[in-house]
Amino acid sequence: MRLISNISMMFTEVPVVDRLAAARAAGFDGVEIQFPDPGDIAALAAESRRTAMPIALINVPRGPGDAVGLASLPGQEQAYRAAVADCARNVEVLGVRKVNVLAGRPPADADPADCARVLRQNLIHAADVMQEIGVRVMVEPVNRGDVPGFFISGLAAGLGVLSDIGHPNLFLQFDLYHMAITEPDLCAAIAEAGPRIGHVQFADAPGRHEPGTGDIDFAAALDALRATGYDGEVSAEYNPKTETPAGLDWMPRFRKLLR
């Protein structure tokens, strides 16, 4: 497993393009970026090559304002497809091999069955488009304490979507932070998700800060993850309690747990 950093949340003390070098200096093996700005794509690609820091994953654009995804929103199908097309162009420039689709937060008066139908169609579309260019698609369950109204929350909902669609290019983005909040037993949840896990993120819970600031047993969680056969990226996606470099004392022990 490779330890990477989410530079949308970490190393924000420096401009986004400079965060790749900052992450490399800190000892990470690569990065992920939630929503890269279109104006930064070329510079990020050049810096990724210069620093030998691969960009593992980006998200399909989430929509305007405070939107948290478009995929389950009836009436937004055209905007969603445009977002997927933009994302496909960006991943080819950046060399990204995974993308995450955020289901979003439908309006309170939306019909859940209609939202589920739209989500299914939209995930199939993304999985098909990205499969043609060799990119895997993730869908992520998010806890509703952090994001009220998010359409996919909890492991059962995430696995249910994958089972319903049955697309070979659709996987689960398994964030240990969100799952520690929604699932009664994190290790059991990892085992249940098994080979459907396509990407892993982490922060401690509660708080969404550095490992060691909350209650997650990362040694047990990583053992459970290893038992599934997962050998991909494990991404630090947390809110640093102070400046990012000051809070990286967890890394040496964490790296040992990854071996």
C-alpha positions in Angstrom: 0.0 0.0 0.0 1.2 3.5 -0.8 0.8 6.4 1.5 -0.5 9.6 -0.2 -1.8 13.0 0.8 -5.0 14.8 0.0 -3.6 18.3 -0.9 -7.0 19.9 -1.0 -7.0 19.6 2.8 -3.4 19.3 3.6 -0.4 21.6 2.9 -2.7 24.5 2.4 0.0 26.8 3.8 1.4 27.0 0.2 -0.2 27.4 -3.2 -1.8 24.2 -4.6 0.9 23.5 -7.3 3.6 23.8 -4.6 1.8 21.2 -2.4 3.2 18.3 -4.5 6.7 19.2 -3.6 5.7 19.8 0.0 4.1 16.4 0.2 7.1 14.7 -1.3 9.4 16.5 1.2 7.2 15.2 4.0 7.6 11.6 2.8 4.4 10.9 0.9 4.4 8.7 -2.2 1.9 10.7 -4.1 -1.2 13.0 -3.8 -4.9 13.2 -4.6 -6.8 16.5 -5.2 -10.5 16.9 -4.7 -11.5 19.4 -7.3 -8.5 20.8 -9.2 -9.1 24.3 -10.6 -9.2 24.2 -14.5 -6.5 26.9 -14.6 -4.1 24.7 -12.6 -4.3 21.5 -14.6 -1.3 22.1 -16.9 0.9 23.3 -14.0 -0.2 20.4 -11.8 0.7 18.0 -14.5 4.1 19.5 -15.1 4.8 19.6 -11.3 3.7 16.0 -11.0 6.2 14.9 -13.6 9.0 17.2 -12.1 8.6 15.9 -8.6 7.7 12.3 -9.5 4.6 12.6 -7.4 1.7 10.8 -9.1 -1.8 12.3 -8.7 -3.8 9.2 -7.8 -7.4 10.5 -7.8 -9.6 13.5 -8.4 -13.3 14.0 -8.0 -15.9 14.6 -10.7 -16.8 18.3 -10.3 -19.4 18.7 -7.6 -21.6 21.5 -9.0 -22.0 25.2 -8.1 -22.0 26.9 -4.8 -22.3 24.6 -1.8 -23.2 21.5 -3.9 -21.7 18.3 -2.8 -22.2 16.3 -6.0 -24.6 16.1 -8.9 -25.0 12.3 -9.5 -28.3 11.8 -7.6 -30.0 15.1 -8.5 -33.0 14.8 -10.8 -32.9 17.5 -13.4 -29.1 17.9 -13.3 -28.3 15.1 -15.7 -26.9 17.4 -18.4 -24.7 19.3 -15.9 -23.5 16.0 -14.5 -22.5 14.7 -18.0 -20.6 17.9 -18.6 -18.8 17.5 -15.3 -17.8 13.9 -16.3 -16.5 15.1 -19.6 -14.5 17.8 -17.9 -13.1 15.3 -15.5 -12.2 12.9 -18.3 -10.2 15.6 -20.0 -8.4 16.5 -16.8 -7.5 12.9 -15.8 -5.8 12.4 -19.2 -3.7 15.5 -18.7 -2.9 14.7 -15.1 -2.3 11.0 -15.5 -4.9 10.2 -12.9 -6.1 6.5 -12.7 -9.1 6.9 -10.4 -12.0 9.3 -10.1 -14.6 9.7 -7.3 -18.2 10.5 -8.0 -20.0 12.3 -5.2 -23.7 11.3 -5.1 -24.8 14.7 -3.7 -27.5 16.1 -1.6 -30.9 16.0 -3.3 -33.6 18.6 -2.5 -35.7 17.7 0.6 -38.8 17.3 -1.6 -37.1 15.0 -4.1 -38.5 11.5 -4.6 -35.9 9.0 -3.3 -36.8 6.5 -5.9 -36.2 9.1 -8.6 -32.9 10.1 -7.1 -31.8 6.4 -7.0 -32.8 6.0 -10.7 -30.8 9.1 -11.7 -27.8 8.0 -9.6 -27.8 4.6 -11.3 -27.9 6.1 -14.8 -25.2 8.6 -13.9 -22.8 6.1 -12.3 -23.1 3.8 -15.3 -22.3 6.7 -17.6 -19.2 7.7 -15.6 -18.1 4.1 -15.4 -18.4 3.6 -19.2 -16.7 6.9 -20.0 -13.8 6.3 -17.7 -13.4 2.7 -18.6 -12.6 3.7 -22.2 -9.6 5.7 -21.0 -8.4 3.2 -18.3 -9.7 5.1 -15.3 -11.5 3.5 -12.4 -14.6 5.1 -10.9 -15.3 5.3 -7.2 -18.5 6.1 -5.3 -18.2 7.2 -1.7 -20.6 6.8 1.3 -20.4 9.9 3.5 -21.7 10.3 7.0 -24.6 12.7 7.4 -23.3 14.3 10.5 -20.7 16.1 8.4 -22.9 16.4 5.3 -26.6 16.4 6.1 -28.8 15.0 3.4 -26.0 13.2 1.5 -27.7 10.6 -0.6 -25.3 7.7 0.1 -24.5 7.2 3.8 -23.2 4.0 5.4 -21.7 0.8 4.0 -24.9 -0.9 3.2 -26.1 1.9 1.0 -22.7 2.0 -0.8 -22.6 -1.7 -1.4 -26.2 -1.7 -2.4 -25.5 0.8 -5.2 -22.6 -1.3 -6.5 -24.6 -4.5 -6.4 -27.6 -2.9 -8.1 -25.5 -1.6 -11.0 -23.0 -4.5 -11.3 -20.6 -2.5 -13.4 -17.0 -3.9 -13.6 -15.5 -0.4 -13.5 -17.4 0.8 -10.3 -15.8 0.5 -6.9 -16.2 1.8 -3.3 -14.2 4.7 -2.0 -13.7 3.6 1.6 -13.0 6.5 3.9 -12.0 5.1 7.3 -13.2 8.4 8.9 -16.8 8.2 7.5 -17.0 4.5 8.0 -15.9 4.8 11.7 -18.9 7.1 12.2 -21.5 5.1 10.3 -20.5 1.5 11.1 -20.6 -0.2 14.5 -17.4 -2.2 13.7 -14.9 -0.7 11.3 -12.9 -3.9 10.8 -16.0 -5.9 10.1 -17.1 -3.2 7.6 -13.7 -3.5 5.8 -14.1 -7.3 5.6 -17.6 -6.9 4.3 -16.6 -4.5 1.6 -13.6 -6.7 0.6 -12.6 -6.6 -3.0 -15.1 -3.8 -3.8 -12.8 -1.3 -2.1 -11.1 0.6 -4.9 -9.6 3.5 -2.9 -9.0 4.3 0.8 -8.8 7.6 2.7 -8.4 8.2 6.4 -8.6 10.7 9.2 -9.1 10.0 12.9 -12.6 10.1 14.4 -14.1 12.0 16.0 -12.6 15.3 14.8 -11.3 14.5 11.3 -7.7 15.3 12.3 -4.4 13.4 12.3 -4.2 9.8 13.4 -3.8 9.6 17.2 -6.2 12.5 17.8 -9.3 10.2 17.9 -10.4 6.7 18.6 -9.7 4.7 15.4 -7.5 1.7 15.9 -5.5 2.1 12.7 -3.3 -1.0 13.3 -6.4 -3.2 13.3 -8.0 -1.3 10.4 -5.0 -1.7 8.2 -4.6 -5.3 9.1 -8.3 -5.8 8.1 -7.6 -3.9 4.8 -4.6 -6.0 4.0 -6.6 -9.2 4.6 -9.0 -8.1 1.8 -6.0 -8.0 -0.7 -6.1 -4.3 -1.1 -2.7 -2.9 -2.2 -3.5 0.5 -3.6 -3.3 4.0 -2.2 -4.1 5.0 1.3 -4.7 8.7 1.4 -4.4 11.0 4.4 -7.5 13.2 4.0 -7.8 15.2 7.3 -8.0 18.7 8.6 -4.6 19.5 10.2 -5.0 20.8 13.8 -2.3 23.4 13.1 0.0 23.7 10.1 0.4 20.5 8.2 4.1 19.8 8.7 3.8 20.3 12.5 1.3 17.4 12.8 3.1 14.7 10.8 4.6 12.8 13.7 2.1 10.0 13.1 3.7 9.0 9.8 6.7 6.8 10.9 4.4 4.5 12.9 1.7 4.5 10.2 4.2 3.5 7.5 5.3 0.5 9.6 1.6 -0.5 9.8 1.4 -0.4 6.0 4.2 -3.0 5.5 
